Amino acid sequence: MDEGTRATYAQPMTSARPIEAPTARLVIERVVAGGDGLARAADGRVVFVPSVLPGEVVEVELGGMKRDFARGRVLKLIAQSAHRVAPCCPAVSRGCGGCDWQHVDAPAQLDLKVEIVREALRRTGRIAEPDVVGGGGVDPFGYRTTMRFAFDSDGRPALRRARTNEPVRLDDCLVAHPALASLLADLRVHGSDEITLRVSVASGDRTAWCQSPTGRIGGLPPDVRVGAAEHLVEHVDGVAFQVSAASFFQSGPAAARCLVDAVRNACGNALETASTVVDAYGGIGLFAATVVPASASVVVVESNASACADALVNLVGRQARVECTTVEGWKPEPADLVIADPAREGLGATAVARLAATGAQALVLVSCDPVSLARDATLLRDAGYVAGRTTVLDLFPQTHHVEAVTRFDKQHQ
Ligand SMILES: C[S@@+](CC[C@H](N)C(=O)[O-])C[C@H]1O[C@@H](n2cnc3c(N)ncnc32)[C@H](O)[C@@H]1O
């Protein structure tokens, strides 16, 4: 549960009231952004509870008590949801925080995400009846072709325990693509906090990149190419993409394809008439090379040098320019259509001002955080853009992570 979610749901109280009982029996009202369940204690205080589902009745130990909210740790499940399943990964019971929704059956995960986005748009975005639909997703396991791992004190790969920095060692990972998961058992890294592993579904090529240049890597098979400049080629929607180890790529090519389809649908008729498109936070040029028609010119705005270098390669032969800068620092130019896919914090006021200054009639926003989406929706509304349909995708099954694609149209005065 992040700060935005806490601020959205917690009711300010005039004085800090002690909660008498350290335990409570609670009914989970809903699941909120960040993945926790929300319930209300007898004194009205909001309680956030991890690993629960709407309608479940739980006995919790209350902790982390603040003036306006508390956290609950489940001691006993008294009534369970029909959508509850037993987590199939042994690392979950050892505390691995990578998959916080393994207790939810696969179809219910997307439904919950749709509800979370709808609620964020209602509460934070102040949209009375948001148009939010589910748009599908990727296979529930084996989908991640890029993953970042931490290390334990023996240099063995790990993911972090939920809400801590504590590493939980992994010899396998069920959401990782098998060609990536197979690297974990022998991998050892010393002198670096994290390593990014990536595999190409198209070619089987694999890369590894230690964030710290002093990192010493052992135990990788000889086919794995190591270093920030190493790249592989991945295919999405019939296009071959160069992806360098230090560049962003979606959770896998299936996720990238899902997103391309959703962005294309959201752009809709705007693609037929657009002669200039801005692909903001464009990464390696994923949307510029797939969604944008070859007849249109496209400007990719991207701050990461590695991704910009990839985009230049991936957009050869297209009417494309890559601006290697932040969106906030970019000098806006006229455009008919904007596609924007910011990081978790969303656009924010300055980026909204830059994108609105293009004068684009339509703006398609890809959001990976429901509260950021809702905040951006209010900023865009103030800048003259009205929210249309939001399509929610499940590109990170077994986790609370959400991907949402929203079309905004410029209002005519
Ligand atoms: C969620 S990724 C999306 C990339 C691309 N659209 C894709 O789907 O592959 C966000 C991208 O924005 C870039 N980025 C982060 N902050 C930025 C900023 N302030 N201005 C421009 N690009 C930024 C990151 O380097 C990353 O490539």
The ligand as an ORCA input file, in Angstrom:
! r2SCAN-3c Opt
* xyz 0 1
  C       7.168      2.454    -18.700
  S       8.552      2.730    -19.707
  C       7.787      2.720    -21.294
  C       8.703      2.587    -22.471
  C       8.019      2.258    -23.798
  N       6.843      3.058    -24.025
  C       7.690      0.780    -23.886
  O       6.509      0.437    -23.764
  O       8.611     -0.014    -24.057
  C       8.908      4.374    -19.353
  C      10.081      4.955    -20.129
  O      10.180      6.342    -19.794
  C      11.540      6.680    -19.624
  N      11.503      7.851    -18.723
  C      11.418      7.865    -17.361
  N      11.288      9.130    -16.930
  C      11.271      9.922    -18.030
  C      11.118     11.316    -18.236
  N      10.962     12.135    -17.198
  N      11.122     11.794    -19.487
  C      11.278     10.951    -20.549
  N      11.429      9.621    -20.413
  C      11.410      9.109    -19.179
  C      12.203      5.441    -19.079
  O      13.578      5.442    -19.389
  C      11.429      4.342    -19.820
  O      12.069      4.010    -21.026
*
